[in-house]
Each structure stands twice: as structure tokens, then as C-alpha cells.
Amino acid sequence: MRPRELWFWLGGAFITVGAVLVAVAIAYYTKEANYSLSAGPQMIDAYIAFICAFLCFLAAIAGWRPWLRWQRFPNISVRVDGVGYETGTKQVPLFPPQPIRLRTLKVHITNAESDRNVSIRAAYLLVRRKPGSGGHEQIFTSPSWSVEYPRPLQIPEFPIKLEPQASAGGDLVFEIDDYKSSDLDESLGIRVEIHDAISGKMASFPAILGRYKRGHGLRSTTYAERVNGIQSDSPWYGVTGPPDQGYDVLRPPRGYGSEG
């Protein structure tokens, strides 16, 4: 049942209850000489029922859905203060040190919610593929082995847990595999995808300098977009679509991977 239909159904139920209470009040009024029709307990309950019905119809017309708020990606803001490339040294057991190419982003995340926590469990870098190379985006993760960095970095520990109105920051680091780079074109788009462990939803923001929040750069995303591209009419780095369509996540296809 759709939310609007639910509100109309509840409104109709309250009207029915109110009508029954009015009928009971009239029956008492006709039988008891000293019964006050307008101030009797049944009529007072009927007034309350009619008021509830009015509020339900008003909520249906306004499209009010408070319960969906807790099912969406939380309201956060992400500030990207720095973007760059680094060359680190990967330490793989039983192998000599290997140079690796790293993409780094200095970010600051603020939980703008007043009554719910945020737990960012993972972050991924997604770069657009060249047309005809297969798929839509290539996913890059943080280094899987120990890495020596050329300069000190403040790498946050996942999950990044934020209480209401709290903030945290650090350097997000992603390992760029050279053998995958030939099919990529950063001019087509590059973004960071973050996953919230509490809501189970995910959103993305551009991997460029700026401040992003819901409706202004931070937008909902799905696993399907990695393969098929973004279906929104507006640019993925701009204003999101209608609020009712935002911040929902599809389950990953079977066998797609374990990152979701």
C-alpha cells in the first residue's frame, strides 16, 4: 500500500468511527432527558476522530511520510578539502616492496541529523570507463596490503561513527591499479561512493574540491548504476531527483561481489 493510500484509508476509518460515535451520542440524547448532545463523552470522542481524519487527509495531500525518513541515507554534509595523487610503497609478504599509485582525498564529514547516528562503513572510488570498454565505472578500494606513504596521512578507521551534529575527517586513500587505467577517462566522471551501515543505503559525491550535501552534490546511488550508468535526468553531481525517489539502494546482483 502506498503512503498516500494509507493516509486516505486511515482518514476514512476515523470518519467511520466518528460517525458511529455521533450515532451513539444521538441515541443517548433521545433516551436521556438530561444528556448533553454537544458535550457528551461520545461526541467529544467523535470530535477527536473527525480531527484525526482531517489530519490524515491533509497528510495524504501533502505527501507526508515520516517513516520513510529513517529508511533513507542520513542527512550529512561532505567537504572535500584536497584531492591528489601519491606514489606509495606496498609491502607484500615474501615480495620486495612495490610502488603503487594512490588517489587521495582529504574529506570532512558532518552528521546534520538531530536524532540519528551515522556509521560510514566503507568508501569506494568510482571512475567512468571509456565508451565501448564494457561496464560503466571501475571501482577502486583502499590498499589491501600495508603501505608506506610519502607523507603523513590521517587515514580514518572504518566504520566512521558520527553521533548527531558530530563531525570527523581524514584522508581517504584508494589504490589505482595501472592495468585498469587504460580503459578509464576521468574527464567523464569520478566520484566517491559511501555506505551507511545503519540505514543500509549508500550515496556518492564528486571527487573534486567542494562541499556536498543532500540535493547539492550528495546523491543517492545504486549498484545498478555501476554497470548501466546513472538514470537521473539531472547531472549526478547536481540536484537530485524528487525526494521520494532518493536514497534507496538496490541489492547487488547475485555474484556481483562482496563489497555491498
C-alpha positions as a LaTeX table, in Angstrom:
\begin{tabular}{lrrr}
\hline
Residue & $x$ (\AA) & $y$ (\AA) & $z$ (\AA) \\
\hline
Met1 & 0.00 & 0.00 & 0.00 \\
Arg2 & 1.34 & 3.41 & $-0.96$ \\
Pro3 & 1.77 & 6.04 & 1.76 \\
Arg4 & $-0.90$ & 8.33 & 0.27 \\
Glu5 & $-3.37$ & 5.45 & 0.09 \\
Leu6 & $-2.57$ & 4.58 & 3.70 \\
Trp7 & $-3.35$ & 8.13 & 4.84 \\
Phe8 & $-6.65$ & 8.13 & 2.93 \\
Trp9 & $-7.53$ & 4.73 & 4.39 \\
Leu10 & $-6.82$ & 5.96 & 7.92 \\
Gly11 & $-8.83$ & 9.12 & 7.28 \\
Gly12 & $-11.80$ & 7.07 & 6.12 \\
Ala13 & $-11.50$ & 4.83 & 9.17 \\
Phe14 & $-11.54$ & 7.82 & 11.52 \\
Ile15 & $-14.60$ & 9.25 & 9.74 \\
Thr16 & $-16.38$ & 5.91 & 10.17 \\
Val17 & $-15.51$ & 5.80 & 13.86 \\
Gly18 & $-16.66$ & 9.39 & 14.27 \\
Ala19 & $-19.96$ & 8.69 & 12.53 \\
Val20 & $-20.59$ & 5.70 & 14.80 \\
Leu21 & $-19.85$ & 7.80 & 17.88 \\
Val22 & $-22.24$ & 10.52 & 16.66 \\
Ala23 & $-24.96$ & 7.89 & 16.19 \\
Val24 & $-24.37$ & 6.58 & 19.72 \\
Ala25 & $-24.48$ & 10.13 & 21.10 \\
Ile26 & $-27.80$ & 10.81 & 19.31 \\
Ala27 & $-29.22$ & 7.57 & 20.71 \\
Tyr28 & $-28.29$ & 8.62 & 24.25 \\
Tyr29 & $-29.74$ & 12.07 & 23.61 \\
Thr30 & $-33.10$ & 10.68 & 22.55 \\
Lys31 & $-33.34$ & 8.37 & 25.58 \\
Glu32 & $-31.95$ & 10.55 & 28.38 \\
Ala33 & $-33.57$ & 13.88 & 29.12 \\
Asn34 & $-30.51$ & 15.46 & 30.76 \\
Tyr35 & $-27.97$ & 14.23 & 28.23 \\
Ser36 & $-25.91$ & 16.98 & 26.54 \\
Leu37 & $-25.55$ & 16.14 & 22.87 \\
Ser38 & $-22.70$ & 18.56 & 22.15 \\
Ala39 & $-20.69$ & 17.92 & 25.33 \\
Gly40 & $-21.30$ & 14.21 & 25.88 \\
Pro41 & $-18.35$ & 11.83 & 26.03 \\
Gln42 & $-19.33$ & 10.15 & 22.76 \\
Met43 & $-19.46$ & 13.49 & 20.93 \\
Ile44 & $-16.10$ & 14.53 & 22.36 \\
Asp45 & $-14.60$ & 11.28 & 21.05 \\
Ala46 & $-16.32$ & 11.96 & 17.72 \\
Tyr47 & $-14.72$ & 15.41 & 17.55 \\
Ile48 & $-11.31$ & 13.82 & 18.11 \\
Ala49 & $-11.98$ & 11.21 & 15.41 \\
Phe50 & $-13.01$ & 13.87 & 12.88 \\
Ile51 & $-9.91$ & 15.95 & 13.67 \\
Cys52 & $-7.72$ & 12.87 & 13.17 \\
Ala53 & $-9.48$ & 12.20 & 9.85 \\
Phe54 & $-8.79$ & 15.77 & 8.72 \\
Leu55 & $-5.12$ & 15.47 & 9.65 \\
Cys56 & $-4.85$ & 12.16 & 7.76 \\
Phe57 & $-6.36$ & 13.67 & 4.62 \\
Leu58 & $-4.06$ & 16.67 & 4.97 \\
Ala59 & $-1.05$ & 14.36 & 5.29 \\
Ala60 & $-2.16$ & 12.46 & 2.17 \\
Ile61 & $-2.48$ & 15.67 & 0.16 \\
Ala62 & 0.88 & 16.96 & 1.38 \\
Gly63 & 2.59 & 13.61 & 0.80 \\
Trp64 & 3.87 & 13.40 & 4.38 \\
Arg65 & 5.81 & 10.18 & 5.04 \\
Pro66 & 7.74 & 10.50 & 8.28 \\
Trp67 & 8.57 & 6.79 & 8.50 \\
Leu68 & 10.49 & 6.90 & 5.20 \\
Arg69 & 12.97 & 9.35 & 6.68 \\
Trp70 & 14.59 & 6.57 & 8.71 \\
Gln71 & 14.88 & 4.37 & 5.63 \\
Arg72 & 16.89 & 6.88 & 3.61 \\
Phe73 & 20.56 & 7.70 & 3.58 \\
Pro74 & 21.16 & 10.06 & 6.53 \\
Asn75 & 21.43 & 13.80 & 6.09 \\
Ile76 & 25.17 & 14.50 & 6.10 \\
Ser77 & 27.48 & 17.03 & 4.52 \\
Val78 & 30.85 & 16.16 & 3.00 \\
Arg79 & 33.55 & 18.76 & 2.46 \\
Val80 & 36.42 & 17.82 & 0.12 \\
Asp81 & 39.40 & 19.98 & 1.04 \\
Gly82 & 42.08 & 18.32 & $-1.06$ \\
Val83 & 42.48 & 15.93 & $-3.99$ \\
Gly84 & 45.69 & 14.49 & $-5.40$ \\
Tyr85 & 47.83 & 11.55 & $-6.41$ \\
Glu86 & 50.59 & 9.91 & $-4.40$ \\
Thr87 & 53.12 & 7.16 & $-5.07$ \\
Gly88 & 53.38 & 4.81 & $-2.12$ \\
Thr89 & 55.25 & 1.60 & $-1.42$ \\
Lys90 & 53.25 & $-1.59$ & $-0.94$ \\
Gln91 & 54.63 & $-4.17$ & 1.46 \\
Val92 & 53.52 & $-7.65$ & 0.38 \\
Pro93 & 54.84 & $-10.55$ & 2.48 \\
Leu94 & 57.62 & $-12.57$ & 0.79 \\
Phe95 & 57.88 & $-9.98$ & $-2.01$ \\
Pro96 & 60.09 & $-6.91$ & $-2.38$ \\
Pro97 & 58.46 & $-3.51$ & $-1.86$ \\
Gln98 & 56.37 & $-2.45$ & $-4.83$ \\
Pro99 & 55.47 & 1.12 & $-5.86$ \\
Ile100 & 51.74 & 1.78 & $-6.14$ \\
Arg101 & 49.72 & 4.75 & $-7.38$ \\
Leu102 & 47.28 & 6.24 & $-4.89$ \\
Arg103 & 44.39 & 8.67 & $-5.20$ \\
Thr104 & 43.87 & 10.68 & $-2.01$ \\
Leu105 & 41.01 & 12.90 & $-0.88$ \\
Lys106 & 41.03 & 14.98 & 2.29 \\
Val107 & 37.41 & 15.00 & 3.49 \\
His108 & 35.43 & 16.27 & 6.44 \\
Ile109 & 32.06 & 14.65 & 7.19 \\
Thr110 & 29.36 & 16.21 & 9.37 \\
Asn111 & 26.23 & 14.44 & 10.58 \\
Ala112 & 23.47 & 17.04 & 10.14 \\
Glu113 & 20.82 & 14.82 & 11.72 \\
Ser114 & 19.41 & 15.82 & 15.10 \\
Asp115 & 18.21 & 12.40 & 16.26 \\
Arg116 & 20.01 & 9.63 & 14.38 \\
Asn117 & 23.54 & 8.29 & 14.20 \\
Val118 & 25.68 & 7.72 & 11.12 \\
Ser119 & 28.11 & 4.87 & 10.55 \\
Ile120 & 30.06 & 5.08 & 7.28 \\
Arg121 & 31.27 & 1.51 & 6.89 \\
Ala122 & 33.09 & 1.83 & 3.54 \\
Ala123 & 34.14 & 4.23 & 0.79 \\
Tyr124 & 34.90 & 3.41 & $-2.84$ \\
Leu125 & 36.33 & 5.43 & $-5.72$ \\
Leu126 & 34.44 & 5.02 & $-9.00$ \\
Val127 & 35.90 & 6.24 & $-12.31$ \\
Arg128 & 33.99 & 6.30 & $-15.57$ \\
Arg129 & 35.07 & 3.87 & $-18.26$ \\
Lys130 & 35.64 & 4.90 & $-21.85$ \\
Pro131 & 32.70 & 4.17 & $-24.19$ \\
Gly132 & 32.88 & 0.63 & $-25.52$ \\
Ser133 & 35.23 & $-0.67$ & $-22.84$ \\
Gly134 & 32.50 & $-2.61$ & $-21.05$ \\
Gly135 & 30.60 & $-1.57$ & $-17.97$ \\
His136 & 30.09 & 1.97 & $-16.79$ \\
Glu137 & 32.54 & 2.52 & $-13.93$ \\
Gln138 & 35.63 & 0.94 & $-12.42$ \\
Ile139 & 35.76 & 0.52 & $-8.64$ \\
Phe140 & 38.87 & 1.23 & $-6.60$ \\
Thr141 & 39.26 & 0.47 & $-2.89$ \\
Ser142 & 41.75 & 1.28 & $-0.18$ \\
Pro143 & 45.04 & $-0.68$ & $-0.36$ \\
Ser144 & 44.65 & $-4.26$ & 0.78 \\
Trp145 & 48.27 & $-4.54$ & 1.99 \\
Ser146 & 50.44 & $-2.45$ & 4.25 \\
Val147 & 51.58 & 0.75 & 2.51 \\
Glu148 & 54.29 & 3.28 & 3.27 \\
Tyr149 & 53.12 & 6.73 & 2.30 \\
Pro150 & 55.44 & 9.50 & 1.09 \\
Arg151 & 53.92 & 11.98 & 3.57 \\
Pro152 & 51.95 & 11.65 & 6.81 \\
Leu153 & 48.25 & 10.98 & 6.22 \\
Gln154 & 45.32 & 10.93 & 8.62 \\
Ile155 & 43.55 & 7.83 & 7.38 \\
Pro156 & 40.22 & 7.33 & 9.19 \\
Glu157 & 39.32 & 3.97 & 10.61 \\
Phe158 & 36.12 & 2.45 & 9.28 \\
Pro159 & 33.38 & 2.46 & 10.29 \\
Ile160 & 33.33 & 6.23 & 10.77 \\
Lys161 & 30.75 & 6.62 & 13.53 \\
Leu162 & 29.12 & 10.01 & 14.00 \\
Glu163 & 26.57 & 10.98 & 16.61 \\
Pro164 & 24.01 & 13.70 & 15.77 \\
Gln165 & 25.70 & 17.01 & 14.87 \\
Ala166 & 29.17 & 15.40 & 15.19 \\
Ser167 & 32.00 & 15.70 & 12.64 \\
Ala168 & 35.06 & 13.73 & 11.62 \\
Gly169 & 37.67 & 13.98 & 8.89 \\
Gly170 & 40.72 & 12.41 & 7.37 \\
Asp171 & 42.37 & 11.24 & 4.16 \\
Leu172 & 40.57 & 8.70 & 2.01 \\
Val173 & 43.13 & 6.64 & 0.09 \\
Phe174 & 42.41 & 4.48 & $-2.95$ \\
Glu175 & 44.81 & 2.21 & $-4.82$ \\
Ile176 & 44.76 & 2.86 & $-8.59$ \\
Asp177 & 45.69 & $-0.31$ & $-10.48$ \\
Asp178 & 47.71 & 0.65 & $-13.55$ \\
Tyr179 & 46.45 & $-2.25$ & $-15.65$ \\
Lys180 & 42.89 & $-0.93$ & $-15.28$ \\
Ser181 & 43.71 & 2.69 & $-16.06$ \\
Ser182 & 43.84 & 2.32 & $-19.85$ \\
Asp183 & 40.05 & 1.90 & $-20.03$ \\
Leu184 & 39.30 & 4.89 & $-17.80$ \\
Asp185 & 38.56 & 8.51 & $-18.58$ \\
Glu186 & 38.43 & 10.80 & $-15.56$ \\
Ser187 & 37.03 & 13.62 & $-17.69$ \\
Leu188 & 33.80 & 11.60 & $-17.98$ \\
Gly189 & 33.31 & 11.49 & $-14.22$ \\
Ile190 & 34.90 & 10.37 & $-10.99$ \\
Arg191 & 33.07 & 10.04 & $-7.68$ \\
Val192 & 33.30 & 8.61 & $-4.18$ \\
Glu193 & 30.63 & 6.20 & $-3.01$ \\
Ile194 & 29.99 & 5.90 & 0.74 \\
His195 & 27.90 & 3.27 & 2.53 \\
Asp196 & 25.96 & 3.81 & 5.75 \\
Ala197 & 25.85 & 0.68 & 7.92 \\
Ile198 & 22.79 & 1.75 & 9.95 \\
Ser199 & 20.36 & 2.54 & 7.12 \\
Gly200 & 21.95 & 0.09 & 4.69 \\
Lys201 & 21.90 & 2.78 & 1.97 \\
Met202 & 24.63 & 4.49 & 0.00 \\
Ala203 & 25.27 & 7.82 & $-1.68$ \\
Ser204 & 28.01 & 9.42 & $-3.75$ \\
Phe205 & 29.67 & 12.78 & $-4.25$ \\
Pro206 & 32.16 & 14.14 & $-6.82$ \\
Ala207 & 35.84 & 13.51 & $-6.16$ \\
Ile208 & 36.63 & 17.20 & $-6.60$ \\
Leu209 & 37.01 & 20.13 & $-4.23$ \\
Gly210 & 33.72 & 21.35 & $-2.81$ \\
Arg211 & 31.08 & 20.90 & $-0.16$ \\
Tyr212 & 28.28 & 18.44 & $-0.82$ \\
Lys213 & 25.01 & 17.71 & 0.95 \\
Arg214 & 21.64 & 16.22 & 0.08 \\
Gly215 & 20.26 & 17.93 & $-3.00$ \\
His216 & 23.56 & 19.70 & $-3.66$ \\
Gly217 & 26.07 & 17.15 & $-4.88$ \\
Leu218 & 25.45 & 14.26 & $-2.47$ \\
Arg219 & 23.02 & 11.98 & $-4.23$ \\
Ser220 & 21.57 & 8.51 & $-3.94$ \\
Thr221 & 23.21 & 5.74 & $-5.88$ \\
Thr222 & 22.64 & 2.07 & $-6.61$ \\
Tyr223 & 24.70 & $-0.94$ & $-7.56$ \\
Ala224 & 23.00 & $-0.95$ & $-10.96$ \\
Glu225 & 24.49 & 2.46 & $-11.79$ \\
Arg226 & 27.98 & 0.98 & $-11.72$ \\
Val227 & 27.10 & $-1.12$ & $-14.75$ \\
Asn228 & 24.34 & 0.78 & $-16.52$ \\
Gly229 & 25.12 & 4.38 & $-15.64$ \\
Ile230 & 23.10 & 6.98 & $-13.79$ \\
Gln231 & 19.47 & 7.16 & $-14.90$ \\
Ser232 & 18.61 & 10.52 & $-13.27$ \\
Asp233 & 17.55 & 13.33 & $-15.58$ \\
Ser234 & 19.75 & 15.82 & $-13.73$ \\
Pro235 & 23.58 & 15.60 & $-13.51$ \\
Trp236 & 24.76 & 13.19 & $-10.84$ \\
Tyr237 & 26.84 & 15.91 & $-9.25$ \\
Gly238 & 23.94 & 18.37 & $-9.13$ \\
Val239 & 20.47 & 18.49 & $-7.63$ \\
Thr240 & 18.88 & 15.12 & $-7.03$ \\
Gly241 & 15.54 & 14.00 & $-8.37$ \\
Pro242 & 12.27 & 14.02 & $-6.41$ \\
Pro243 & 12.82 & 13.33 & $-2.68$ \\
Asp244 & 10.56 & 10.28 & $-2.78$ \\
Gln245 & 12.95 & 8.60 & $-5.22$ \\
Gly246 & 16.14 & 9.40 & $-3.37$ \\
Tyr247 & 18.47 & 7.45 & $-1.17$ \\
Asp248 & 17.20 & 3.96 & $-1.89$ \\
Val249 & 19.60 & 1.16 & $-2.76$ \\
Leu250 & 19.13 & $-1.92$ & $-4.89$ \\
Arg251 & 20.53 & $-5.17$ & $-3.64$ \\
Pro252 & 23.66 & $-6.17$ & $-5.59$ \\
Pro253 & 23.13 & $-8.81$ & $-8.25$ \\
Arg254 & 23.95 & $-12.33$ & $-7.18$ \\
Gly255 & 27.65 & $-12.95$ & $-7.58$ \\
Tyr256 & 28.36 & $-9.26$ & $-8.14$ \\
Gly257 & 30.81 & $-9.02$ & $-5.27$ \\
Ser258 & 31.05 & $-8.77$ & $-1.54$ \\
Glu259 & 31.57 & $-5.03$ & $-1.16$ \\
Gly260 & 27.83 & $-4.21$ & $-0.83$ \\
\hline
\end{tabular}
